[in-house]
Amino acid sequence: MEFFLKICIVKLSAMGDIIHAMVALQFIKQHYPDSTIDWIVESGFKGVLEHNPDINNILTIDLKSVKQNKMAIFKQISILKQYGKNNYDVVIDAQGLIKSAIVAKIVGARIVGSYISGFAKDSIRESFAALFYDKHTHIAYDQNTIDRNVKVICEPLGIKVTSEDIINKKRFLYSNTTITDLLPKYNLFVIGSTWESRNYPKEKFIQLAEKLQTPTYIVWGSEQEKQKAIFMEQQSSYLHILPKGNLNNLKAVIENCELLIGNDTGPTHMAWGLNKPSITIFGPTPTNRVYITPINKVVKSSSKINHYKLDKNDFSINEIEVDEIIQTINTIKG
């Protein structure tokens, strides 16, 4: 079996997608302990990857800057060409977008025998991206998101990973921050996401806090979420709003919680990466974005999901009863 000494993974965003791909790192290191693994990521998400012992170098780019200034593309291309001088044996595009495929192409295929790998055209929405790869991974677009990420990263390296391997994974998120000013035992609520229809109602989060009767901190990101968190704090003595921190602090806060309950969004998925008990509440998005484990559970609304065309106007998450979440909490094995 070939040994790939230098590996570069391209997964630019978003937080949850990066987390779902990071689990593959430990399987690479199990098979190739002397390999080096670099990861190209949007600069805003660097903190998710930081302090993972299986990553040798986190390489950042800022493609978002191009939206404000088209000329910024030349600076980003220059940065990628510098990364290409690392002479990788394999570059893996784990994103499957045209922009990530172009990134992989610029960085990869610099030495004899090296190649770029990614999803096959029938396995991604932006099928044109597959034209940039030398090798292709076939897995249906509507398959489990974590399985897809693990396969596209591990298959080119000759590594087979089972569902049992993933369920029994070791933690892969780390922080170098110590949180000292929080209560000794607390839960966490993650109240935001990218779509309003993915957000469990604040009133029901309040009811949940009242039923659990456990000190609970609220994680928020935007100003709108902050105002929602303030309202919730005012309605229940069990709820406390967290100050805004960086991704390093967020990992530390989650690492020390008893239970995290949140919407289908990056901070909620962090609990899975930290091996912490969690419940993810799903409305208009599919539950196969996560792995259900003895400590990581899901609650899903009754709506049907089309994986190829998600409905942002599906507010069925509002119909999920608080008691259903309480019942799910009782199934978590301590």
C-alpha positions as CSV (number, residue, x, y, z in Angstrom):
1,M,0.0,0.0,0.0
2,E,1.3,3.4,-0.9
3,F,2.2,5.8,1.9
4,F,1.3,9.4,1.5
5,L,3.8,11.4,3.6
6,K,2.2,14.8,2.9
7,I,-1.6,15.2,2.9
8,C,-3.6,18.4,2.4
9,I,-7.3,18.5,3.2
10,V,-9.4,21.3,1.7
11,K,-12.5,22.1,3.8
12,L,-13.1,25.8,3.9
13,S,-16.4,26.1,5.8
14,A,-18.7,26.1,7.6
15,M,-18.3,25.2,11.3
16,G,-20.5,22.1,11.3
17,D,-19.1,20.9,8.0
18,I,-15.5,21.2,9.3
19,I,-16.3,19.4,12.5
20,H,-18.0,16.5,10.6
21,A,-14.8,16.1,8.5
22,M,-12.3,16.4,11.3
23,V,-13.2,13.0,12.7
24,A,-11.4,11.5,9.8
25,L,-8.0,12.8,11.1
26,Q,-7.6,10.2,13.8
27,F,-8.2,7.3,11.3
28,I,-5.5,8.7,9.1
29,K,-3.0,8.9,12.0
30,Q,-3.9,5.3,13.1
31,H,-2.9,4.0,9.6
32,Y,-0.1,6.4,8.8
33,P,1.3,7.7,12.1
34,D,4.2,9.5,10.5
35,S,2.2,11.3,7.9
36,T,1.8,15.1,7.9
37,I,-1.6,16.6,7.6
38,D,-2.3,20.2,6.6
39,W,-5.7,21.7,6.4
40,I,-6.8,24.7,4.2
41,V,-9.7,26.6,5.8
42,E,-11.4,30.0,5.7
43,S,-9.6,32.2,8.3
44,G,-12.8,32.8,10.3
45,F,-13.0,29.0,11.1
46,K,-9.4,28.5,12.0
47,G,-10.3,28.3,15.7
48,V,-12.3,25.1,15.2
49,L,-9.2,23.3,14.0
50,E,-6.7,24.8,16.5
51,H,-5.0,22.5,19.1
52,N,-5.9,19.2,17.3
53,P,-2.8,17.1,17.6
54,D,-3.4,15.3,14.3
55,I,-3.1,18.6,12.3
56,N,0.4,19.7,11.5
57,N,-0.4,23.1,9.8
58,I,-3.6,25.1,9.6
59,L,-3.4,27.1,6.3
60,T,-5.9,30.0,6.1
61,I,-7.4,31.8,3.1
62,D,-9.9,34.6,3.0
63,L,-12.1,34.0,-0.1
64,K,-14.8,36.1,1.6
65,S,-12.6,39.2,1.0
66,V,-13.2,38.7,-2.7
67,K,-16.9,39.5,-2.3
68,Q,-15.9,43.0,-1.1
69,N,-13.0,43.5,-3.5
70,K,-12.7,41.5,-6.7
71,M,-9.0,42.3,-7.0
72,A,-8.4,40.5,-3.7
73,I,-8.6,37.2,-5.7
74,F,-5.0,37.8,-6.9
75,K,-3.7,37.9,-3.3
76,Q,-5.6,34.7,-2.4
77,I,-4.2,32.9,-5.5
78,S,-0.7,34.0,-4.5
79,I,-1.3,32.6,-1.0
80,L,-2.5,29.3,-2.4
81,K,0.5,29.0,-4.8
82,Q,2.8,29.4,-1.7
83,Y,0.9,26.5,-0.1
84,G,1.5,24.5,-3.2
85,K,5.2,24.7,-2.7
86,N,4.8,22.2,0.2
87,N,4.6,19.5,-2.6
88,Y,1.8,17.4,-1.2
89,D,1.5,13.8,-2.2
90,V,-2.3,14.1,-2.2
91,V,-4.7,17.0,-1.9
92,I,-8.3,16.1,-0.9
93,D,-11.2,18.4,-1.5
94,A,-13.7,17.4,1.2
95,Q,-16.1,20.2,0.3
96,G,-17.1,19.4,-3.2
97,L,-17.7,23.0,-4.4
98,I,-16.3,24.6,-7.4
99,K,-14.4,27.1,-5.3
100,S,-12.9,24.4,-3.1
101,A,-12.0,22.3,-6.2
102,I,-10.1,25.3,-7.6
103,V,-8.3,25.7,-4.3
104,A,-7.3,22.1,-4.4
105,K,-6.1,22.4,-8.0
106,I,-3.9,25.4,-7.3
107,V,-2.3,23.7,-4.3
108,G,-2.1,20.2,-5.6
109,A,-0.5,18.0,-8.2
110,R,3.0,19.5,-8.0
111,I,5.2,16.4,-7.9
112,V,5.3,13.2,-9.9
113,G,2.8,10.6,-8.5
114,S,0.8,13.2,-6.6
115,Y,-2.9,13.7,-7.2
116,I,-6.0,15.6,-6.3
117,S,-9.0,13.6,-5.0
118,G,-12.6,14.6,-4.3
119,F,-16.3,13.6,-4.8
120,A,-17.5,12.1,-8.1
121,K,-19.8,14.3,-10.1
122,D,-22.9,12.3,-9.1
123,S,-22.0,12.7,-5.4
124,I,-22.2,16.5,-5.2
125,R,-24.5,19.3,-6.1
126,E,-21.8,21.4,-8.0
127,S,-20.9,18.5,-10.3
128,F,-18.5,20.7,-12.3
129,A,-16.1,20.5,-9.4
130,A,-15.3,16.9,-10.1
131,L,-13.5,17.9,-13.3
132,F,-10.7,19.3,-11.2
133,Y,-9.9,15.9,-9.5
134,D,-7.7,13.1,-10.6
135,K,-9.5,10.5,-8.4
136,H,-13.1,10.4,-7.4
137,T,-15.1,9.1,-4.4
138,H,-18.6,7.8,-5.0
139,I,-21.1,8.2,-2.2
140,A,-24.7,9.4,-2.6
141,Y,-25.4,13.0,-1.8
142,D,-28.2,12.1,0.6
143,Q,-26.1,9.7,2.7
144,N,-25.0,10.6,6.2
145,T,-22.9,13.7,6.1
146,I,-20.3,12.4,8.5
147,D,-20.0,9.1,6.5
148,R,-19.6,11.2,3.3
149,N,-16.8,13.3,4.9
150,V,-14.9,10.3,6.2
151,K,-15.1,8.4,3.0
152,V,-14.0,11.3,0.7
153,I,-11.0,11.8,3.0
154,C,-10.0,8.3,3.9
155,E,-10.8,6.3,0.8
156,P,-8.0,7.9,-1.3
157,L,-5.6,6.9,1.4
158,G,-6.7,3.2,1.3
159,I,-8.4,3.5,4.7
160,K,-11.8,1.9,5.4
161,V,-13.7,3.3,8.3
162,T,-16.9,1.7,9.7
163,S,-19.8,3.2,11.4
164,E,-18.7,1.5,14.6
165,D,-15.3,3.2,14.3
166,I,-17.0,6.6,14.1
167,I,-19.3,5.9,17.0
168,N,-16.3,4.8,19.1
169,K,-14.2,7.8,18.0
170,K,-11.9,9.6,20.4
171,R,-12.6,13.3,20.9
172,F,-11.0,15.6,18.3
173,L,-11.8,19.1,19.4
174,Y,-9.4,20.8,21.8
175,S,-8.9,24.1,23.5
176,N,-6.0,25.7,25.4
177,T,-8.4,27.8,27.5
178,T,-9.4,27.2,31.1
179,I,-12.9,28.5,32.0
180,T,-13.0,29.4,35.7
181,D,-15.9,31.8,36.2
182,L,-18.8,29.4,35.4
183,L,-20.9,27.3,37.8
184,P,-19.5,23.9,38.5
185,K,-22.4,22.0,36.9
186,Y,-24.4,23.5,34.0
187,N,-26.2,22.8,30.8
188,L,-25.9,24.7,27.5
189,F,-28.6,26.0,25.1
190,V,-27.5,26.8,21.5
191,I,-30.3,29.0,20.3
192,G,-29.3,30.2,16.9
193,S,-28.5,29.0,13.4
194,T,-28.3,30.3,9.8
195,W,-32.0,30.1,9.2
196,E,-34.8,31.2,11.5
197,S,-36.8,28.1,10.5
198,R,-34.0,26.0,12.1
199,N,-34.4,27.7,15.4
200,Y,-36.4,26.1,18.3
201,P,-38.7,28.8,19.8
202,K,-37.2,30.8,22.6
203,E,-40.4,30.3,24.6
204,K,-40.0,26.5,24.5
205,F,-36.3,26.8,25.4
206,I,-37.5,28.7,28.5
207,Q,-40.1,26.0,29.3
208,L,-37.3,23.4,28.9
209,A,-35.1,25.2,31.4
210,E,-37.9,25.4,33.9
211,K,-38.5,21.7,33.6
212,L,-34.9,20.7,33.9
213,Q,-34.3,23.0,36.8
214,T,-30.5,23.1,36.1
215,P,-28.4,26.2,35.7
216,T,-28.1,26.7,31.9
217,Y,-25.9,29.0,29.9
218,I,-27.1,30.4,26.6
219,V,-24.7,30.4,23.6
220,W,-25.3,33.1,21.1
221,G,-23.5,34.6,18.0
222,S,-25.3,37.5,16.4
223,E,-26.9,40.6,17.9
224,Q,-30.3,39.2,17.2
225,E,-29.4,36.0,19.1
226,K,-28.1,38.1,21.9
227,Q,-31.4,40.0,22.3
228,K,-33.2,36.6,22.3
229,A,-30.8,35.3,25.0
230,I,-31.4,38.4,27.1
231,F,-35.2,37.9,26.9
232,M,-34.8,34.3,27.8
233,E,-32.6,35.1,30.8
234,Q,-35.2,37.5,32.1
235,Q,-37.9,34.8,32.0
236,S,-36.1,32.1,34.0
237,S,-33.8,32.1,37.0
238,Y,-32.1,29.0,35.5
239,L,-30.9,30.8,32.4
240,H,-27.7,32.8,32.1
241,I,-26.4,34.5,29.1
242,L,-22.7,33.9,28.2
243,P,-20.4,36.7,27.2
244,K,-19.4,36.6,23.6
245,G,-16.1,34.7,23.2
246,N,-13.9,33.2,20.5
247,L,-14.1,29.6,19.2
248,N,-11.4,28.5,21.6
249,N,-13.5,29.7,24.6
250,L,-16.6,28.1,23.1
251,K,-14.9,24.7,22.9
252,A,-13.9,25.1,26.6
253,V,-17.4,26.0,27.7
254,I,-18.9,23.0,25.9
255,E,-16.2,20.7,27.2
256,N,-17.2,21.4,30.8
257,C,-21.0,21.3,30.4
258,E,-23.2,18.4,31.5
259,L,-25.6,18.5,28.5
260,L,-25.9,20.6,25.4
261,I,-29.2,21.1,23.7
262,G,-29.3,23.1,20.5
263,N,-30.4,23.6,16.9
264,D,-28.7,22.1,13.9
265,T,-25.7,24.3,13.8
266,G,-21.9,24.3,14.4
267,P,-21.7,24.9,18.2
268,T,-24.2,22.1,18.7
269,H,-22.1,19.7,16.6
270,M,-19.1,20.7,18.8
271,A,-20.5,18.6,21.6
272,W,-20.2,15.5,19.4
273,G,-16.6,16.4,18.6
274,L,-15.9,16.8,22.3
275,N,-17.7,13.5,23.3
276,K,-20.2,15.5,25.4
277,P,-23.9,14.6,25.8
278,S,-26.1,16.5,23.4
279,I,-29.5,16.7,21.8
280,T,-29.8,18.3,18.4
281,I,-33.2,19.7,17.5
282,F,-34.1,19.3,13.8
283,G,-36.8,21.0,11.7
284,P,-36.2,21.6,8.0
285,T,-32.9,19.8,7.9
286,P,-32.1,16.0,7.8
287,T,-31.1,14.1,10.9
288,N,-28.4,12.2,8.9
289,R,-26.2,15.3,9.3
290,V,-25.2,13.7,12.7
291,Y,-24.4,10.4,14.3
292,I,-26.8,9.1,17.0
293,T,-24.8,7.6,19.8
294,P,-25.5,6.6,23.4
295,I,-24.9,10.2,24.5
296,N,-25.7,12.1,21.3
297,K,-29.4,12.1,20.4
298,V,-31.8,14.0,18.1
299,V,-35.3,15.2,18.1
300,K,-36.9,15.8,14.7
301,S,-40.1,17.5,13.6
302,S,-42.7,15.5,11.6
303,S,-41.9,17.3,8.3
304,K,-40.4,15.3,5.3
305,I,-37.0,16.4,4.0
306,N,-35.9,16.6,0.4
307,H,-32.1,16.4,0.7
308,Y,-31.6,18.1,-2.7
309,K,-33.9,21.0,-2.0
310,L,-34.3,22.0,1.7
311,D,-37.3,24.2,2.5
312,K,-36.3,27.3,4.4
313,N,-40.0,28.0,5.0
314,D,-40.5,24.8,6.9
315,F,-41.1,26.0,10.5
316,S,-42.2,22.6,11.7
317,I,-39.5,22.8,14.5
318,N,-42.0,25.0,16.3
319,E,-44.3,22.0,16.7
320,I,-41.8,19.9,18.7
321,E,-43.0,19.6,22.3
322,V,-40.8,20.2,25.3
323,D,-41.8,16.9,26.8
324,E,-40.4,15.1,23.7
325,I,-37.0,16.6,24.4
326,I,-37.3,15.7,28.1
327,Q,-38.0,12.1,27.1
328,T,-35.0,12.0,24.8
329,I,-32.8,13.4,27.6
330,N,-33.8,10.4,29.7
331,T,-32.5,8.0,27.0
332,I,-29.0,9.4,27.2
333,K,-26.7,6.9,29.0
334,G,-24.5,8.5,31.6
